[in-house]
Amino acid sequence: MSLDVCLEIYVDTGGKELYRVELYSANITHNLTAMADTAGVYVYLWRPEEVGISDANQLIEPLRKGILAMETDPERFRAFDATNGWGTYDQFLPWIKDYLVACEEHPKAKVRAWR
């Protein structure tokens, strides 16, 4: 099981329907939910619609705070590493950083998450 996230925009091509353009997508294991919750980013990543997140710019500050928490006390977060290697601090931190960069580059993009 995993989390899939996506940033997308819809472009009017003059037709009857808007054209969906995916700007960013990423996948990460559900084994990281406890680590994400401890970092304060679980709900923003796994359940953005539940806290009113619809646009990428709304994720920027929560992700920055989560990254700071993880970088400030890495051993606290490494304690949540999956013993089977599927979901570790060293995998999750770069993943969140990449997602933050994408949000900063596309602040008006719509956020989608599938669990």
N, CA, C and O atoms as a Tinker XYZ file with bonds, in Angstrom:
   460  protein
     1  N      0.849000   -1.177000    0.000000    73     2
     2  CA     0.000000    0.000000    0.000000    64     1     3
     3  C      0.897000    1.242000    0.000000    63     2     4     5
     4  O      1.987000    1.263000    0.572000    81     3
     5  N      0.382000    2.268000   -0.667000    73     3     6
     6  CA     1.204000    3.474000   -0.758000    64     5     7
     7  C      0.340000    4.714000   -0.942000    63     6     8     9
     8  O     -0.864000    4.641000   -1.186000    81     7
     9  N      0.999000    5.835000   -0.815000    73     7    10
    10  CA     0.403000    7.136000   -1.049000    64     9    11
    11  C      0.905000    7.645000   -2.396000    63    10    12    13
    12  O      2.102000    7.614000   -2.680000    81    11
    13  N     -0.017000    8.107000   -3.208000    73    11    14
    14  CA     0.336000    8.771000   -4.466000    64    13    15
    15  C     -0.123000   10.218000   -4.356000    63    14    16    17
    16  O     -1.268000   10.485000   -3.992000    81    15
    17  N      0.768000   11.147000   -4.671000    73    15    18
    18  CA     0.422000   12.565000   -4.694000    64    17    19
    19  C      0.638000   13.111000   -6.092000    63    18    20    21
    20  O      1.443000   12.592000   -6.866000    81    19
    21  N     -0.095000   14.166000   -6.398000    73    19    22
    22  CA    -0.032000   14.747000   -7.731000    64    21    23
    23  C     -0.334000   16.236000   -7.643000    63    22    24    25
    24  O     -1.199000   16.663000   -6.879000    81    23
    25  N      0.381000   17.010000   -8.425000    73    23    26
    26  CA     0.058000   18.426000   -8.633000    64    25    27
    27  C     -0.362000   18.549000  -10.084000    63    26    28    29
    28  O      0.334000   18.075000  -10.982000    81    27
    29  N     -1.501000   19.187000  -10.311000    73    27    30
    30  CA    -2.019000   19.279000  -11.668000    64    29    31
    31  C     -2.703000   20.616000  -11.911000    63    30    32    33
    32  O     -3.124000   21.311000  -10.986000    81    31
    33  N     -2.793000   20.941000  -13.172000    73    31    34
    34  CA    -3.541000   22.121000  -13.590000    64    33    35
    35  C     -4.507000   21.682000  -14.684000    63    34    36    37
    36  O     -4.361000   20.614000  -15.279000    81    35
    37  N     -5.480000   22.522000  -14.926000    73    35    38
    38  CA    -6.441000   22.263000  -15.988000    64    37    39
    39  C     -6.364000   23.417000  -16.970000    63    38    40    41
    40  O     -6.449000   24.582000  -16.583000    81    39
    41  N     -6.203000   23.089000  -18.229000    73    39    42
    42  CA    -5.996000   24.079000  -19.275000    64    41    43
    43  C     -7.207000   24.090000  -20.195000    63    42    44    45
    44  O     -7.689000   23.040000  -20.619000    81    43
    45  N     -7.687000   25.274000  -20.494000    73    43    46
    46  CA    -8.798000   25.434000  -21.433000    64    45    47
    47  C     -8.230000   25.407000  -22.839000    63    46    48    49
    48  O     -7.461000   26.288000  -23.224000    81    47
    49  N     -8.610000   24.402000  -23.600000    73    47    50
    50  CA    -8.120000   24.274000  -24.977000    64    49    51
    51  C     -9.163000   24.739000  -25.983000    63    50    52    53
    52  O     -9.012000   24.543000  -27.189000    81    51
    53  N    -10.221000   25.358000  -25.471000    73    51    54
    54  CA   -11.272000   25.840000  -26.355000    64    53    55
    55  C    -12.328000   24.793000  -26.655000    63    54    56    57
    56  O    -13.289000   25.053000  -27.378000    81    55
    57  N    -12.143000   23.610000  -26.095000    73    55    58
    58  CA   -13.120000   22.541000  -26.290000    64    57    59
    59  C    -14.166000   22.558000  -25.197000    63    58    60    61
    60  O    -14.266000   23.508000  -24.422000    81    59
    61  N    -14.937000   21.499000  -25.149000    73    59    62
    62  CA   -15.992000   21.404000  -24.148000    64    61    63
    63  C    -15.451000   21.079000  -22.762000    63    62    64    65
    64  O    -16.068000   21.432000  -21.757000    81    63
    65  N    -14.304000   20.410000  -22.700000    73    63    66
    66  CA   -13.732000   20.016000  -21.423000    64    65    67
    67  C    -12.348000   20.626000  -21.248000    63    66    68    69
    68  O    -11.654000   20.922000  -22.221000    81    67
    69  N    -11.960000   20.810000  -19.991000    73    67    70
    70  CA   -10.619000   21.278000  -19.687000    64    69    71
    71  C     -9.642000   20.115000  -19.832000    63    70    72    73
    72  O     -9.994000   18.964000  -19.575000    81    71
    73  N     -8.428000   20.419000  -20.239000    73    71    74
    74  CA    -7.383000   19.421000  -20.414000    64    73    75
    75  C     -6.542000   19.366000  -19.145000    63    74    76    77
    76  O     -6.022000   20.390000  -18.702000    81    75
    77  N     -6.403000   18.184000  -18.558000    73    75    78
    78  CA    -5.645000   17.993000  -17.319000    64    77    79
    79  C     -4.163000   17.819000  -17.645000    63    78    80    81
    80  O     -3.793000   17.012000  -18.498000    81    79
    81  N     -3.312000   18.598000  -16.943000    73    79    82
    82  CA    -1.864000   18.499000  -17.116000    64    81    83
    83  C     -1.246000   18.172000  -15.759000    63    82    84    85
    84  O     -1.377000   18.935000  -14.802000    81    83
    85  N     -0.582000   17.045000  -15.696000    73    83    86
    86  CA     0.095000   16.645000  -14.474000    64    85    87
    87  C      1.474000   17.292000  -14.441000    63    86    88    89
    88  O      2.281000   17.093000  -15.349000    81    87
    89  N      1.741000   18.065000  -13.394000    73    87    90
    90  CA     3.006000   18.771000  -13.264000    64    89    91
    91  C      4.004000   18.020000  -12.390000    63    90    92    93
    92  O      5.216000   18.172000  -12.545000    81    91
    93  N      3.490000   17.214000  -11.479000    73    91    94
    94  CA     4.348000   16.484000  -10.544000    64    93    95
    95  C      3.567000   15.299000  -10.008000    63    94    96    97
    96  O      2.363000   15.398000   -9.772000    81    95
    97  N      4.243000   14.187000   -9.819000    73    95    98
    98  CA     3.631000   13.062000   -9.128000    64    97    99
    99  C      4.716000   12.292000   -8.397000    63    98   100   101
   100  O      5.872000   12.257000   -8.818000    81    99
   101  N      4.316000   11.675000   -7.289000    73    99   102
   102  CA     5.258000   10.902000   -6.487000    64   101   103
   103  C      4.487000    9.860000   -5.689000    63   102   104   105
   104  O      3.277000    9.967000   -5.489000    81   103
   105  N      5.219000    8.861000   -5.244000    73   103   106
   106  CA     4.644000    7.741000   -4.511000    64   105   107
   107  C      5.539000    7.435000   -3.323000    63   106   108   109
   108  O      6.763000    7.520000   -3.416000    81   107
   109  N      4.914000    7.075000   -2.195000    73   107   110
   110  CA     5.688000    6.712000   -1.001000    64   109   111
   111  C      4.872000    5.691000   -0.204000    63   110   112   113
   112  O      3.644000    5.684000   -0.278000    81   111
   113  N      5.537000    4.853000    0.537000    73   111   114
   114  CA     4.899000    3.789000    1.290000    64   113   115
   115  C      4.083000    4.298000    2.486000    63   114   116   117
   116  O      4.410000    5.312000    3.103000    81   115
   117  N      3.018000    3.564000    2.786000    73   115   118
   118  CA     2.216000    3.860000    3.980000    64   117   119
   119  C      2.984000    3.548000    5.257000    63   118   120   121
   120  O      2.563000    3.961000    6.337000    81   119
   121  N      4.091000    2.837000    5.162000    73   119   122
   122  CA     4.892000    2.542000    6.355000    64   121   123
   123  C      5.416000    3.807000    7.024000    63   122   124   125
   124  O      5.934000    3.749000    8.139000    81   123
   125  N      5.289000    4.933000    6.362000    73   123   126
   126  CA     5.813000    6.190000    6.903000    64   125   127
   127  C      4.765000    7.043000    7.601000    63   126   128   129
   128  O      5.047000    8.188000    7.951000    81   127
   129  N      3.574000    6.519000    7.810000    73   127   130
   130  CA     2.520000    7.352000    8.390000    64   129   131
   131  C      2.848000    7.818000    9.809000    63   130   132   133
   132  O      2.572000    8.967000   10.153000    81   131
   133  N      3.426000    6.959000   10.628000    73   131   134
   134  CA     3.770000    7.366000   11.999000    64   133   135
   135  C      4.848000    8.445000   11.996000    63   134   136   137
   136  O      4.787000    9.388000   12.785000    81   135
   137  N      5.825000    8.311000   11.120000    73   135   138
   138  CA     6.874000    9.324000   11.014000    64   137   139
   139  C      6.274000   10.636000   10.528000    63   138   140   141
   140  O      6.600000   11.702000   11.050000    81   139
   141  N      5.408000   10.560000    9.541000    73   139   142
   142  CA     4.758000   11.759000    9.012000    64   141   143
   143  C      3.913000   12.439000   10.081000    63   142   144   145
   144  O      3.914000   13.665000   10.193000    81   143
   145  N      3.195000   11.645000   10.862000    73   143   146
   146  CA     2.368000   12.207000   11.922000    64   145   147
   147  C      3.235000   12.909000   12.970000    63   146   148   149
   148  O      2.893000   13.996000   13.434000    81   147
   149  N      4.336000   12.298000   13.336000    73   147   150
   150  CA     5.251000   12.894000   14.314000    64   149   151
   151  C      5.841000   14.195000   13.779000    63   150   152   153
   152  O      6.080000   15.126000   14.548000    81   151
   153  N      6.076000   14.271000   12.480000    73   151   154
   154  CA     6.617000   15.486000   11.851000    64   153   155
   155  C      5.532000   16.536000   11.617000    63   154   156   157
   156  O      5.833000   17.663000   11.224000    81   155
   157  N      4.277000   16.171000   11.856000    73   155   158
   158  CA     3.180000   17.116000   11.681000    64   157   159
   159  C      2.712000   17.275000   10.246000    63   158   160   161
   160  O      2.041000   18.254000    9.920000    81   159
   161  N      3.057000   16.319000    9.378000    73   159   162
   162  CA     2.686000   16.443000    7.970000    64   161   163
   163  C      1.737000   15.357000    7.474000    63   162   164   165
   164  O      1.317000   15.385000    6.317000    81   163
   165  N      1.398000   14.408000    8.333000    73   163   166
   166  CA     0.553000   13.300000    7.874000    64   165   167
   167  C     -0.715000   13.800000    7.184000    63   166   168   169
   168  O     -0.969000   13.453000    6.031000    81   167
   169  N     -1.498000   14.596000    7.868000    73   167   170
   170  CA    -2.789000   15.028000    7.323000    64   169   171
   171  C     -2.603000   15.845000    6.037000    63   170   172   173
   172  O     -3.445000   15.776000    5.142000    81   171
   173  N     -1.526000   16.606000    5.936000    73   171   174
   174  CA    -1.272000   17.415000    4.743000    64   173   175
   175  C     -0.889000   16.565000    3.539000    63   174   176   177
   176  O     -1.183000   16.921000    2.397000    81   175
   177  N     -0.230000   15.438000    3.801000    73   175   178
   178  CA     0.190000   14.568000    2.714000    64   177   179
   179  C     -0.869000   13.519000    2.376000    63   178   180   181
   180  O     -1.250000   13.369000    1.216000    81   179
   181  N     -1.341000   12.799000    3.389000    73   179   182
   182  CA    -2.258000   11.690000    3.161000    64   181   183
   183  C     -3.716000   12.132000    3.027000    63   182   184   185
   184  O     -4.487000   11.476000    2.326000    81   183
   185  N     -4.108000   13.217000    3.674000    73   183   186
   186  CA    -5.513000   13.623000    3.698000    64   185   187
   187  C     -5.678000   15.135000    3.528000    63   186   188   189
   188  O     -6.337000   15.774000    4.348000    81   187
   189  N     -5.098000   15.710000    2.488000    73   187   190
   190  CA    -5.128000   17.173000    2.343000    64   189   191
   191  C     -6.540000   17.747000    2.279000    63   190   192   193
   192  O     -6.784000   18.848000    2.770000    81   191
   193  N     -7.461000   17.016000    1.684000    73   191   194
   194  CA    -8.828000   17.515000    1.556000    64   193   195
   195  C     -9.492000   17.683000    2.925000    63   194   196   197
   196  O    -10.393000   18.509000    3.073000    81   195
   197  N     -9.061000   16.916000    3.922000    73   195   198
   198  CA    -9.661000   17.002000    5.254000    64   197   199
   199  C     -9.278000   18.273000    6.009000    63   198   200   201
   200  O     -9.947000   18.646000    6.973000    81   199
   201  N     -8.209000   18.937000    5.580000    73   199   202
   202  CA    -7.800000   20.193000    6.221000    64   201   203
   203  C     -7.886000   21.367000    5.249000    63   202   204   205
   204  O     -7.254000   22.404000    5.451000    81   203
   205  N     -8.670000   21.190000    4.206000    73   203   206
   206  CA    -8.935000   22.287000    3.273000    64   205   207
   207  C     -7.820000   22.604000    2.300000    63   206   208   209
   208  O     -7.788000   23.698000    1.736000    81   207
   209  N     -6.907000   21.675000    2.092000    73   207   210
   210  CA    -5.813000   21.896000    1.143000    64   209   211
   211  C     -6.310000   21.560000   -0.258000    63   210   212   213
   212  O     -6.729000   20.433000   -0.522000    81   211
   213  N     -6.262000   22.530000   -1.143000    73   211   214
   214  CA    -6.629000   22.283000   -2.535000    64   213   215
   215  C     -5.536000   22.723000   -3.495000    63   214   216   217
   216  O     -5.408000   22.166000   -4.585000    81   215
   217  N     -4.740000   23.722000   -3.098000    73   215   218
   218  CA    -3.691000   24.265000   -3.962000    64   217   219
   219  C     -2.311000   24.035000   -3.343000    63   218   220   221
   220  O     -2.158000   24.006000   -2.121000    81   219
   221  N     -1.329000   23.876000   -4.197000    73   219   222
   222  CA     0.037000   23.588000   -3.759000    64   221   223
   223  C      0.588000   24.643000   -2.806000    63   222   224   225
   224  O      1.333000   24.312000   -1.883000    81   223
   225  N      0.233000   25.902000   -3.016000    73   223   226
   226  CA     0.776000   26.952000   -2.143000    64   225   227
   227  C      0.366000   26.750000   -0.685000    63   226   228   229
   228  O      1.042000   27.242000    0.218000    81   227
   229  N     -0.730000   26.036000   -0.445000    73   227   230
   230  CA    -1.186000   25.775000    0.913000    64   229   231
   231  C     -0.344000   24.706000    1.610000    63   230   232   233
   232  O     -0.403000   24.578000    2.833000    81   231
   233  N      0.421000   23.953000    0.864000    73   231   234
   234  CA     1.273000   22.915000    1.437000    64   233   235
   235  C      2.663000   23.418000    1.803000    63   234   236   237
   236  O      3.371000   22.775000    2.578000    81   235
   237  N      3.053000   24.544000    1.260000    73   235   238
   238  CA     4.437000   24.999000    1.409000    64   237   239
   239  C      4.840000   25.153000    2.878000    63   238   240   241
   240  O      5.851000   24.584000    3.290000    81   239
   241  N      4.100000   25.885000    3.658000    73   239   242
   242  CA     4.490000   26.119000    5.054000    64   241   243
   243  C      4.432000   24.841000    5.892000    63   242   244   245
   244  O      5.371000   24.581000    6.644000    81   243
   245  N      3.372000   24.031000    5.797000    73   243   246
   246  CA     3.382000   22.782000    6.575000    64   245   247
   247  C      4.547000   21.859000    6.217000    63   246   248   249
   248  O      5.134000   21.232000    7.099000    81   247
   249  N      4.881000   21.775000    4.936000    73   247   250
   250  CA     6.003000   20.920000    4.549000    64   249   251
   251  C      7.319000   21.484000    5.060000    63   250   252   253
   252  O      8.177000   20.728000    5.515000    81   251
   253  N      7.489000   22.779000    4.993000    73   251   254
   254  CA     8.718000   23.391000    5.538000    64   253   255
   255  C      8.866000   23.075000    7.026000    63   254   256   257
   256  O      9.953000   22.725000    7.485000    81   255
   257  N      7.775000   23.198000    7.774000    73   255   258
   258  CA     7.819000   22.915000    9.220000    64   257   259
   259  C      8.156000   21.454000    9.477000    63   258   260   261
   260  O      8.943000   21.145000   10.372000    81   259
   261  N      7.569000   20.560000    8.701000    73   259   262
   262  CA     7.860000   19.141000    8.864000    64   261   263
   263  C      9.307000   18.807000    8.552000    63   262   264   265
   264  O      9.942000   18.033000    9.268000    81   263
   265  N      9.818000   19.383000    7.497000    73   263   266
   266  CA    11.219000   19.176000    7.120000    64   265   267
   267  C     12.141000   19.685000    8.223000    63   266   268   269
   268  O     13.100000   19.010000    8.597000    81   267
   269  N     11.854000   20.868000    8.740000    73   267   270
   270  CA    12.667000   21.426000    9.817000    64   269   271
   271  C     12.660000   20.513000   11.035000    63   270   272   273
   272  O     13.708000   20.262000   11.629000    81   271
   273  N     11.493000   20.020000   11.407000    73   271   274
   274  CA    11.408000   19.107000   12.558000    64   273   275
   275  C     12.252000   17.862000   12.316000    63   274   276   277
   276  O     12.965000   17.410000   13.211000    81   275
   277  N     12.174000   17.310000   11.116000    73   275   278
   278  CA    12.922000   16.091000   10.809000    64   277   279
   279  C     14.428000   16.338000   10.772000    63   278   280   281
   280  O     15.213000   15.503000   11.222000    81   279
   281  N     14.819000   17.477000   10.239000    73   279   282
   282  CA    16.258000   17.782000   10.167000    64   281   283
   283  C     16.833000   18.157000   11.530000    63   282   284   285
   284  O     18.017000   17.938000   11.784000    81   283
   285  N     16.021000   18.707000   12.391000    73   283   286
   286  CA    16.483000   19.131000   13.710000    64   285   287
   287  C     16.754000   17.940000   14.628000    63   286   288   289
   288  O     17.649000   17.997000   15.471000    81   287
   289  N     15.991000   16.871000   14.467000    73   287   290
   290  CA    16.119000   15.719000   15.364000    64   289   291
   291  C     16.005000   14.405000   14.575000    63   290   292   293
   292  O     15.046000   13.655000   14.754000    81   291
   293  N     16.974000   14.134000   13.713000    73   291   294
   294  CA    16.876000   12.955000   12.849000    64   293   295
   295  C     16.734000   11.636000   13.602000    63   294   296   297
   296  O     16.018000   10.749000   13.137000    81   295
   297  N     17.377000   11.482000   14.721000    73   295   298
   298  CA    17.306000   10.209000   15.450000    64   297   299
   299  C     15.893000    9.945000   15.977000    63   298   300   301
   300  O     15.453000    8.797000   16.024000    81   299
   301  N     15.201000   10.980000   16.362000    73   299   302
   302  CA    13.807000   10.835000   16.797000    64   301   303
   303  C     12.970000   10.217000   15.674000    63   302   304   305
   304  O     12.110000    9.373000   15.927000    81   303
   305  N     13.225000   10.637000   14.444000    73   303   306
   306  CA    12.458000   10.162000   13.305000    64   305   307
   307  C     12.974000    8.816000   12.784000    63   306   308   309
   308  O     12.193000    8.010000   12.277000    81   307
   309  N     14.247000    8.578000   12.901000    73   307   310
   310  CA    14.798000    7.281000   12.481000    64   309   311
   311  C     14.235000    6.144000   13.325000    63   310   312   313
   312  O     14.218000    4.994000   12.887000    81   311
   313  N     13.779000    6.458000   14.523000    73   311   314
   314  CA    13.165000    5.434000   15.377000    64   313   315
   315  C     11.917000    4.834000   14.722000    63   314   316   317
   316  O     11.485000    3.745000   15.097000    81   315
   317  N     11.337000    5.539000   13.746000    73   315   318
   318  CA    10.155000    5.058000   13.030000    64   317   319
   319  C     10.497000    4.287000   11.757000    63   318   320   321
   320  O      9.593000    3.827000   11.059000    81   319
   321  N     11.776000    4.136000   11.443000    73   319   322
   322  CA    12.174000    3.404000   10.239000    64   321   323
   323  C     11.567000    2.003000   10.239000    63   322   324   325
   324  O     11.603000    1.301000   11.249000    81   323
   325  N     11.018000    1.611000    9.109000    73   323   326
   326  CA    10.473000    0.264000    8.965000    64   325   327
   327  C     11.617000   -0.744000    9.012000    63   326   328   329
   328  O     12.637000   -0.564000    8.348000    81   327
   329  N     11.446000   -1.794000    9.792000    73   327   330
   330  CA    12.506000   -2.791000    9.942000    64   329   331
   331  C     12.790000   -3.536000    8.637000    63   330   332   333
   332  O     13.885000   -4.066000    8.447000    81   331
   333  N     11.805000   -3.575000    7.740000    73   331   334
   334  CA    12.012000   -4.258000    6.468000    64   333   335
   335  C     12.648000   -3.347000    5.411000    63   334   336   337
   336  O     12.877000   -3.776000    4.280000    81   335
   337  N     12.934000   -2.086000    5.780000    73   335   338
   338  CA    13.574000   -1.152000    4.859000    64   337   339
   339  C     12.613000   -0.410000    3.945000    63   338   340   341
   340  O     13.034000    0.476000    3.202000    81   339
   341  N     11.332000   -0.752000    3.984000    73   339   342
   342  CA    10.317000   -0.096000    3.157000    64   341   343
   343  C      9.695000    1.042000    3.949000    63   342   344   345
   344  O      8.609000    0.904000    4.512000    81   343
   345  N     10.401000    2.174000    3.985000    73   343   346
   346  CA     9.919000    3.353000    4.702000    64   345   347
   347  C     10.897000    3.786000    5.762000    63   346   348   349
   348  O     10.786000    3.403000    6.926000    81   347
   349  N     11.865000    4.595000    5.347000    73   347   350
   350  CA    12.887000    5.063000    6.282000    64   349   351
   351  C     13.003000    6.586000    6.218000    63   350   352   353
   352  O     12.551000    7.235000    5.276000    81   351
   353  N     13.621000    7.113000    7.249000    73   351   354
   354  CA    13.902000    8.548000    7.315000    64   353   355
   355  C     14.669000    8.988000    6.070000    63   354   356   357
   356  O     14.364000   10.017000    5.467000    81   355
   357  N     15.663000    8.196000    5.699000    73   355   358
   358  CA    16.516000    8.565000    4.564000    64   357   359
   359  C     15.781000    8.513000    3.229000    63   358   360   361
   360  O     16.248000    9.093000    2.248000    81   359
   361  N     14.655000    7.837000    3.175000    73   359   362
   362  CA    13.815000    7.838000    1.978000    64   361   363
   363  C     12.777000    8.963000    2.040000    63   362   364   365
   364  O     12.487000    9.619000    1.040000    81   363
   365  N     12.231000    9.166000    3.234000    73   363   366
   366  CA    11.111000   10.096000    3.388000    64   365   367
   367  C     11.534000   11.566000    3.312000    63   366   368   369
   368  O     10.870000   12.362000    2.649000    81   367
   369  N     12.618000   11.929000    3.977000    73   367   370
   370  CA    13.034000   13.335000    3.982000    64   369   371
   371  C     13.278000   13.866000    2.571000    63   370   372   373
   372  O     12.768000   14.940000    2.253000    81   371
   373  N     14.028000   13.179000    1.707000    73   371   374
   374  CA    14.196000   13.684000    0.340000    64   373   375
   375  C     12.884000   13.732000   -0.438000    63   374   376   377
   376  O     12.678000   14.617000   -1.269000    81   375
   377  N     12.003000   12.779000   -0.163000    73   375   378
   378  CA    10.704000   12.751000   -0.825000    64   377   379
   379  C      9.905000   14.010000   -0.485000    63   378   380   381
   380  O      9.339000   14.651000   -1.370000    81   379
   381  N      9.866000   14.357000    0.802000    73   379   382
   382  CA     9.142000   15.566000    1.219000    64   381   383
   383  C      9.798000   16.811000    0.619000    63   382   384   385
   384  O      9.105000   17.722000    0.166000    81   383
   385  N     11.120000   16.850000    0.616000    73   383   386
   386  CA    11.825000   17.997000    0.043000    64   385   387
   387  C     11.499000   18.164000   -1.443000    63   386   388   389
   388  O     11.283000   19.282000   -1.912000    81   387
   389  N     11.465000   17.070000   -2.168000    73   387   390
   390  CA    11.113000   17.133000   -3.598000    64   389   391
   391  C      9.693000   17.653000   -3.787000    63   390   392   393
   392  O      9.430000   18.462000   -4.677000    81   391
   393  N      8.785000   17.184000   -2.942000    73   391   394
   394  CA     7.396000   17.627000   -3.029000    64   393   395
   395  C      7.293000   19.119000   -2.716000    63   394   396   397
   396  O      6.540000   19.838000   -3.373000    81   395
   397  N      8.034000   19.584000   -1.729000    73   395   398
   398  CA     8.058000   21.004000   -1.399000    64   397   399
   399  C      8.548000   21.829000   -2.588000    63   398   400   401
   400  O      7.945000   22.850000   -2.917000    81   399
   401  N      9.613000   21.408000   -3.225000    73   399   402
   402  CA    10.134000   22.124000   -4.397000    64   401   403
   403  C      9.063000   22.198000   -5.483000    63   402   404   405
   404  O      8.870000   23.246000   -6.099000    81   403
   405  N      8.374000   21.096000   -5.713000    73   403   406
   406  CA     7.318000   21.086000   -6.722000    64   405   407
   407  C      6.198000   22.057000   -6.353000    63   406   408   409
   408  O      5.668000   22.754000   -7.219000    81   407
   409  N      5.842000   22.103000   -5.080000    73   407   410
   410  CA     4.803000   23.043000   -4.623000    64   409   411
   411  C      5.250000   24.491000   -4.811000    63   410   412   413
   412  O      4.459000   25.345000   -5.211000    81   411
   413  N      6.510000   24.756000   -4.523000    73   411   414
   414  CA     7.045000   26.114000   -4.696000    64   413   415
   415  C      7.100000   26.495000   -6.178000    63   414   416   417
   416  O      6.857000   27.649000   -6.531000    81   415
   417  N      7.415000   25.545000   -7.030000    73   415   418
   418  CA     7.493000   25.817000   -8.468000    64   417   419
   419  C      6.116000   25.957000   -9.116000    63   418   420   421
   420  O      5.967000   26.632000  -10.135000    81   419
   421  N      5.120000   25.320000   -8.523000    73   419   422
   422  CA     3.759000   25.317000   -9.095000    64   421   423
   423  C      2.724000   25.662000   -8.021000    63   422   424   425
   424  O      1.848000   24.846000   -7.736000    81   423
   425  N      2.805000   26.833000   -7.430000    73   423   426
   426  CA     1.938000   27.159000   -6.287000    64   425   427
   427  C      0.445000   27.173000   -6.591000    63   426   428   429
   428  O     -0.365000   27.018000   -5.677000    81   427
   429  N      0.065000   27.353000   -7.840000    73   427   430
   430  CA    -1.362000   27.387000   -8.189000    64   429   431
   431  C     -1.902000   26.030000   -8.610000    63   430   432   433
   432  O     -3.088000   25.902000   -8.914000    81   431
   433  N     -1.051000   25.026000   -8.629000    73   431   434
   434  CA    -1.473000   23.684000   -9.025000    64   433   435
   435  C     -2.442000   23.108000   -7.999000    63   434   436   437
   436  O     -2.379000   23.430000   -6.813000    81   435
   437  N     -3.326000   22.263000   -8.473000    73   435   438
   438  CA    -4.261000   21.550000   -7.605000    64   437   439
   439  C     -3.556000   20.335000   -7.002000    63   438   440   441
   440  O     -2.760000   19.671000   -7.666000    81   439
   441  N     -3.858000   20.058000   -5.741000    73   439   442
   442  CA    -3.257000   18.953000   -5.017000    64   441   443
   443  C     -4.216000   17.764000   -5.057000    63   442   444   445
   444  O     -5.418000   17.910000   -4.835000    81   443
   445  N     -3.663000   16.587000   -5.344000    73   443   446
   446  CA    -4.450000   15.359000   -5.294000    64   445   447
   447  C     -3.670000   14.299000   -4.536000    63   446   448   449
   448  O     -2.450000   14.204000   -4.674000    81   447
   449  N     -4.355000   13.518000   -3.752000    73   447   450
   450  CA    -3.719000   12.423000   -3.009000    64   449   451
   451  C     -4.617000   11.197000   -3.085000    63   450   452   453
   452  O     -5.834000   11.282000   -2.919000    81   451
   453  N     -3.985000   10.049000   -3.340000    73   451   454
   454  CA    -4.689000    8.770000   -3.359000    64   453   455
   455  C     -4.032000    7.863000   -2.331000    63   454   456   457
   456  O     -2.809000    7.735000   -2.282000    81   455
   457  N     -4.858000    7.245000   -1.524000    73   455   458
   458  CA    -4.336000    6.357000   -0.489000    64   457   459
   459  C     -4.835000    4.948000   -0.725000    63   458   460
   460  O     -4.507000    4.041000    0.041000    81   459
